[in-house]
Amino acid sequence: MKFDWLWAQSDKIFNLLLWHLYLSVTPILIGLLLAIPAGWLVCSMPRVKGVILNLFGLLYTIPSLALFVLLPPLLNTQILDPINVVVALTIYSFALLVRTVCDGLDSVPTDTRQSAFALGYKPVHQFFQVDLPLAVPVIGSGMRVAVVSNVSIVSVAALIGAPQLGSLFTQGFQLQFLTPIIAGIVLCIALAFILDCVVVAVTRSLSRWQPARG
C-alpha cells in the first residue's frame, strides 16, 4: 500500500467513511422502529403469521443494484441522491427485523405473559414493559446480522455514484491501483466490527435482567 496516497486522500476517505456510516445505520434505526409494531401485529395473527413473514422475506431477495436503480423514478429523486440508498436499505432492514422481532416475542415464556395478565397489565403495557424487554436479546442478535449486512450492501451503491467507501473500490478498479481497494476493504471490516460491538453493548445494557455469564 502507498501510505503517501492514503495521507493525501485522508480527508476524502474520512468523508466517505462518514457517508458509509450514515447510510448503514440510518436504515437500521428506521427499519427497527417500523419492525417493532409490525412484528407485534404479525405475532397477534398466528394463523397467517408464516405467510406474512415469508412475504416480508421476499423483499430481502430483491437485488440491491436493481432496487437502487428502480427507486429514483418511484421517489421522484435523482439517481445520485443518498435517500435512494437509505430507502432501499430500510426495506431490507425492515424485512429482516420483522422476523427477528417475531422470534424475540415468541421467546417470551407463556407463564410470564400469564403472570403479567394476572397482574392487570393491558396489552399495550404488557408489550412495552414485559414482552419487548424480554425479547431484546433475540432482537439484538438480529440487529447484529442486519448491521453487518448493511455495511456490505452499501458498497454496491458505488455503482450508481452514491458517496461511501465503495467509491474506493471503483476508483481503484478504474486506475488499476490496489491501495484504495485495500483501504476500502479494511475500513468496511473495521466499521462492521465497531457497529457490531456497539449493538452487543447496547443489547447487554438493555438485558441486565439476564443472569451474568461466567
Secondary structure as a PSIPRED ss2 file (coil, helix, strand):
# PSIPRED VFORMAT (PSIPRED V4.0)

   1 M C   1.000  0.000  0.000
   2 K C   1.000  0.000  0.000
   3 F H   0.000  1.000  0.000
   4 D H   0.000  1.000  0.000
   5 W H   0.000  1.000  0.000
   6 L H   0.000  1.000  0.000
   7 W H   0.000  1.000  0.000
   8 A H   0.000  1.000  0.000
   9 Q C   1.000  0.000  0.000
  10 S H   0.000  1.000  0.000
  11 D H   0.000  1.000  0.000
  12 K H   0.000  1.000  0.000
  13 I H   0.000  1.000  0.000
  14 F H   0.000  1.000  0.000
  15 N H   0.000  1.000  0.000
  16 L H   0.000  1.000  0.000
  17 L H   0.000  1.000  0.000
  18 L H   0.000  1.000  0.000
  19 W H   0.000  1.000  0.000
  20 H H   0.000  1.000  0.000
  21 L H   0.000  1.000  0.000
  22 Y H   0.000  1.000  0.000
  23 L H   0.000  1.000  0.000
  24 S H   0.000  1.000  0.000
  25 V H   0.000  1.000  0.000
  26 T H   0.000  1.000  0.000
  27 P H   0.000  1.000  0.000
  28 I H   0.000  1.000  0.000
  29 L H   0.000  1.000  0.000
  30 I H   0.000  1.000  0.000
  31 G H   0.000  1.000  0.000
  32 L H   0.000  1.000  0.000
  33 L H   0.000  1.000  0.000
  34 L H   0.000  1.000  0.000
  35 A H   0.000  1.000  0.000
  36 I H   0.000  1.000  0.000
  37 P H   0.000  1.000  0.000
  38 A H   0.000  1.000  0.000
  39 G H   0.000  1.000  0.000
  40 W H   0.000  1.000  0.000
  41 L H   0.000  1.000  0.000
  42 V H   0.000  1.000  0.000
  43 C H   0.000  1.000  0.000
  44 S C   1.000  0.000  0.000
  45 M C   1.000  0.000  0.000
  46 P C   1.000  0.000  0.000
  47 R C   1.000  0.000  0.000
  48 V C   1.000  0.000  0.000
  49 K H   0.000  1.000  0.000
  50 G H   0.000  1.000  0.000
  51 V H   0.000  1.000  0.000
  52 I H   0.000  1.000  0.000
  53 L H   0.000  1.000  0.000
  54 N H   0.000  1.000  0.000
  55 L H   0.000  1.000  0.000
  56 F H   0.000  1.000  0.000
  57 G H   0.000  1.000  0.000
  58 L H   0.000  1.000  0.000
  59 L H   0.000  1.000  0.000
  60 Y C   1.000  0.000  0.000
  61 T C   1.000  0.000  0.000
  62 I C   1.000  0.000  0.000
  63 P C   1.000  0.000  0.000
  64 S H   0.000  1.000  0.000
  65 L H   0.000  1.000  0.000
  66 A H   0.000  1.000  0.000
  67 L H   0.000  1.000  0.000
  68 F H   0.000  1.000  0.000
  69 V H   0.000  1.000  0.000
  70 L H   0.000  1.000  0.000
  71 L H   0.000  1.000  0.000
  72 P H   0.000  1.000  0.000
  73 P H   0.000  1.000  0.000
  74 L H   0.000  1.000  0.000
  75 L H   0.000  1.000  0.000
  76 N C   1.000  0.000  0.000
  77 T C   1.000  0.000  0.000
  78 Q C   1.000  0.000  0.000
  79 I C   1.000  0.000  0.000
  80 L C   1.000  0.000  0.000
  81 D C   1.000  0.000  0.000
  82 P H   0.000  1.000  0.000
  83 I H   0.000  1.000  0.000
  84 N H   0.000  1.000  0.000
  85 V H   0.000  1.000  0.000
  86 V H   0.000  1.000  0.000
  87 V H   0.000  1.000  0.000
  88 A H   0.000  1.000  0.000
  89 L H   0.000  1.000  0.000
  90 T H   0.000  1.000  0.000
  91 I H   0.000  1.000  0.000
  92 Y H   0.000  1.000  0.000
  93 S H   0.000  1.000  0.000
  94 F H   0.000  1.000  0.000
  95 A H   0.000  1.000  0.000
  96 L H   0.000  1.000  0.000
  97 L H   0.000  1.000  0.000
  98 V H   0.000  1.000  0.000
  99 R H   0.000  1.000  0.000
 100 T H   0.000  1.000  0.000
 101 V H   0.000  1.000  0.000
 102 C H   0.000  1.000  0.000
 103 D H   0.000  1.000  0.000
 104 G H   0.000  1.000  0.000
 105 L H   0.000  1.000  0.000
 106 D H   0.000  1.000  0.000
 107 S C   1.000  0.000  0.000
 108 V C   1.000  0.000  0.000
 109 P C   1.000  0.000  0.000
 110 T H   0.000  1.000  0.000
 111 D H   0.000  1.000  0.000
 112 T H   0.000  1.000  0.000
 113 R H   0.000  1.000  0.000
 114 Q H   0.000  1.000  0.000
 115 S H   0.000  1.000  0.000
 116 A H   0.000  1.000  0.000
 117 F H   0.000  1.000  0.000
 118 A H   0.000  1.000  0.000
 119 L C   1.000  0.000  0.000
 120 G C   1.000  0.000  0.000
 121 Y C   1.000  0.000  0.000
 122 K C   1.000  0.000  0.000
 123 P H   0.000  1.000  0.000
 124 V H   0.000  1.000  0.000
 125 H H   0.000  1.000  0.000
 126 Q H   0.000  1.000  0.000
 127 F H   0.000  1.000  0.000
 128 F H   0.000  1.000  0.000
 129 Q H   0.000  1.000  0.000
 130 V H   0.000  1.000  0.000
 131 D H   0.000  1.000  0.000
 132 L H   0.000  1.000  0.000
 133 P H   0.000  1.000  0.000
 134 L H   0.000  1.000  0.000
 135 A H   0.000  1.000  0.000
 136 V H   0.000  1.000  0.000
 137 P H   0.000  1.000  0.000
 138 V H   0.000  1.000  0.000
 139 I H   0.000  1.000  0.000
 140 G H   0.000  1.000  0.000
 141 S H   0.000  1.000  0.000
 142 G H   0.000  1.000  0.000
 143 M H   0.000  1.000  0.000
 144 R H   0.000  1.000  0.000
 145 V H   0.000  1.000  0.000
 146 A H   0.000  1.000  0.000
 147 V H   0.000  1.000  0.000
 148 V H   0.000  1.000  0.000
 149 S H   0.000  1.000  0.000
 150 N H   0.000  1.000  0.000
 151 V H   0.000  1.000  0.000
 152 S H   0.000  1.000  0.000
 153 I H   0.000  1.000  0.000
 154 V H   0.000  1.000  0.000
 155 S H   0.000  1.000  0.000
 156 V H   0.000  1.000  0.000
 157 A H   0.000  1.000  0.000
 158 A H   0.000  1.000  0.000
 159 L H   0.000  1.000  0.000
 160 I H   0.000  1.000  0.000
 161 G C   1.000  0.000  0.000
 162 A C   1.000  0.000  0.000
 163 P C   1.000  0.000  0.000
 164 Q C   1.000  0.000  0.000
 165 L C   1.000  0.000  0.000
 166 G H   0.000  1.000  0.000
 167 S H   0.000  1.000  0.000
 168 L H   0.000  1.000  0.000
 169 F H   0.000  1.000  0.000
 170 T H   0.000  1.000  0.000
 171 Q H   0.000  1.000  0.000
 172 G H   0.000  1.000  0.000
 173 F H   0.000  1.000  0.000
 174 Q H   0.000  1.000  0.000
 175 L H   0.000  1.000  0.000
 176 Q C   1.000  0.000  0.000
 177 F C   1.000  0.000  0.000
 178 L H   0.000  1.000  0.000
 179 T H   0.000  1.000  0.000
 180 P H   0.000  1.000  0.000
 181 I H   0.000  1.000  0.000
 182 I H   0.000  1.000  0.000
 183 A H   0.000  1.000  0.000
 184 G H   0.000  1.000  0.000
 185 I H   0.000  1.000  0.000
 186 V H   0.000  1.000  0.000
 187 L H   0.000  1.000  0.000
 188 C H   0.000  1.000  0.000
 189 I H   0.000  1.000  0.000
 190 A H   0.000  1.000  0.000
 191 L H   0.000  1.000  0.000
 192 A H   0.000  1.000  0.000
 193 F H   0.000  1.000  0.000
 194 I H   0.000  1.000  0.000
 195 L H   0.000  1.000  0.000
 196 D H   0.000  1.000  0.000
 197 C H   0.000  1.000  0.000
 198 V H   0.000  1.000  0.000
 199 V H   0.000  1.000  0.000
 200 V H   0.000  1.000  0.000
 201 A H   0.000  1.000  0.000
 202 V H   0.000  1.000  0.000
 203 T H   0.000  1.000  0.000
 204 R H   0.000  1.000  0.000
 205 S H   0.000  1.000  0.000
 206 L C   1.000  0.000  0.000
 207 S C   1.000  0.000  0.000
 208 R C   1.000  0.000  0.000
 209 W C   1.000  0.000  0.000
 210 Q C   1.000  0.000  0.000
 211 P C   1.000  0.000  0.000
 212 A C   1.000  0.000  0.000
 213 R C   1.000  0.000  0.000
 214 G C   1.000  0.000  0.000
